[in-house]
Amino acid sequence: MLKLRISLGDDVVGEVRTLFRYDPERPYEVLLTFHQGRADEADWVFSRELLRDGLRALSGQGDVKLWPAYCPCHGSTLHLALESPHGSALLEASKPRVQAWLDRTYTVVSAQAEADYGPTDAQLSALLAED
């Protein structure tokens, strides 16, 4: 569980407890659960590759964007910008802690081994074929 800083408006910053999860049966995905209170949680699922790329440079489009930054107060950080029909959020996490977590996921399922999961090209073609 990490505490991410969240922008709540002009110069107002709060904290959101965030659980980073990874399921080796779904190796392309990472799941972040934001705990905003006792019973108030929000889940975000996005690609592990997006997280990996966002630790290095601006990554993503649409609902999820990530990029690294440096803050004199907090050091090396990862910014997450999330958009939904219910609103938007700008969060900041410790880049080294997120990187360490992500590295552990690659010890479970390597980037090369991801290809062994999910549908084959033939299965995707059949799924996308017009009837």
Buried (B, 14 or more C-beta within 10 A) or exposed (E): EBBBBBBEEEEEEEEBBBEBEBEEEBBBBBBBBBBEEEEEEBEBEBBBBBBBBBBEEEBBEEEBBBBBEEEEEEEBBBBBBBEEEEEEBBBBBBBEBBBEBBEEBBEEBEEEEBEEEEEEEEEEEEEEEEE
